[in-house]
């Protein structure tokens, strides 16, 4: 009898070891995919910004005589307006790329892998999972990936994709929506793009 228990104990430990190893591999792959997508969007936004900036600088240079007659305040307003137009254009292009990603076959896997990662780090009982209406079809896979049951609701706040987990008891909101990620990139972009107006 004792030998049988030792065999079962060994089998249990081996299964747990293999499961832990596989979980670590999956989390690493999800993190790499997320980083790859982020770096791709970041590189494309920087490239687009550089092209637009070069074009704008050439245009400003050729119109220097016209601009000279404008007051400094008018120049600043014009530059701010143009900068905002370019930033809006760049972020619209980034948004289009995110929408294309959300409509691709890779999106479902990205959501599930991302949810596994969140479930490992921030698993909270009695939480609500917010999805956009189009992503409700993935709720069973996402709850399974999270590891414990979640109340699922749709959110008009999520326009592009991703998810939000809210735990009211702990006052915790984990916003993993692509909308939130894109919005957060605007500050980084203003600081690093060279389009700051002084």
N, C-alpha and C positions, 0 to 999 in steps of 0.2 A: 504493500500500500504506500509506504514511504517513497519507494522508488518511482511509483506512478506520479506522486505529487511533485517529485523533483523534475520529472520529465515535463509535466505541465508547467511548472515554474520556469524551466529553461525555455520552453516554447513561448510562453508569455513574454519573457524578457527579450527573446530574439525578435518577436513580432513588434514589440514596442520600439526596439532599436531600429529596425528596418523602417517602421512608420515615421519615426523621428527623422531619420536620414532623408526619406522621401519628402517629408514636409519641408525640411530645410532646403532641399533642391527646388521644390515648387516655389517657395517664397523668394529664393534667389532669382529664379527665372522671371517671376512677376516683377520684382524690383528692377531687374535689367530691362524688361520690356517697358516699364513705366519711364525709366531714365532715358531709354532710347527714344521714345515718343517725345518726351519733354525736350531732349537735346535737338531733335529734328525740328520741332516747332520753333525752338529758340534760334537755331541756326538759320532757318528760313526767314524768320522775322528780322533777324539782324541783316541778312543778305538783302531783303527787300528794303529795309531802312537805308542801307548804304546806297543802293541804286537810286532810291527816291531823294536822298540827301544830295548826292552828286548832281542829279538833274536840277534840283532846286537851287543849289549853289551856282550852277552854270546860268540858270535863268536869272537869278538875282544879280550876278555879275554883269550880264548883258543889259540889264535894265537899270544899271547903277545911276545913270544920268537922270532917269525919271524918278528913281527913289530918292535922289538927293534933295528934291524939292519938298518931300514929305517931312513932316516933323518927326522927331524921335518917337513920340507916342504913337503916331499913325503907323510908323514902321513896325513898332513892336506889336501893335494890334494885327497888322497884316501877317507878320511872321507867326504869331500865335495861331491865327486862323488857318494859315497854310500848314503849320505843324500839326494842328488838331485834325485837319483833313487827311494828312498822310498817316498819322497814327491810327485814325479811324479806318482808313483803307487797309493798312497792314493788319490790324486786328480783325477786320472783316475777312481778309484772306485766311488768317489763322483759324478763324471760326469756321470758315468753309471747309478747311482741311480737317478740323475736328468733327464736323458733321459728316464728312466723307468717311472718316474712321469709324464713327458710330454706326454708319450704314454698312460697314464692311463685316466680313466673317470673323475678323479678329476681335471685334468689340466684346462679344459674349465672353470669350476667354479672358480678356482684360478685366472685365467686371468681376468674374468669379475669382481670378487670382488676386485682384485687389481686395476683394472682400475677405479672402482667406488671411491675407496679411493684416487687415484691420482686426479681424476676429482673434488673431493671435495676440495682438497688442492691446486692444481696447474692448475685449468681450464684456458686455454688460447686460444683465437680465432686465426684462421689462423695458426694452428699448423699441423705438419706432424706426422703421426703414422707409425713407421717402425716395420714390422713384418717379420719373416722368411716366406718363401714361403708356408710352410706347415700350417701356422697359419692364412693365409689370409682368410680362410673359416670362421673365427670368427670375421671378421672386423665389421659386422653390430652390433653384440652383444657388441663389445668393444666400438664402437662409441656411442651406446645407453647408455652404462654404464658411459662413460665420460661426457655425457650431452650436448655436442655441436659437430658440424660437424668437422671431421678431414680429411685431405688428407692422403690417405693410400699408402705406398710404401713398397716394399720388401727390405730387407737388408741382404747382405752376412755377415755382422758383427755379426748377431745373428745366432749362430749355434745350440744352445741347445733349447732355447725358451724364452718366455717373450716378452717384447716390449720396444721400445724407442720412446719418444715423443720429438720433436724438434720444437722450435719456434724461427725462425731466426730473427724476428723483435726484440725480447727481449733477444737474445743470450742465450736462456735457452735450456738445454738438460737434460731430465729426463730419465736416463738409468735404466730401470727396467728389463733388460734382465737377464736371469739366468747365462749367460756367464760372465757378469760383476760382478754379486754377487759371483760367484765361484772364479773369479780372485782376488776379494777383500779379500777373506778368506785366501789367501796365506800369506799375511803379518801377519795377526792375527795368523795363524798357526805357522809360523816361530818363532814368539815371545813367544808363549805359549806352544809349543810342547816339549820343552827341547832338540830340535835338533840343537840349535845354536852351531856353531863351533867357538871357540875362538883361 
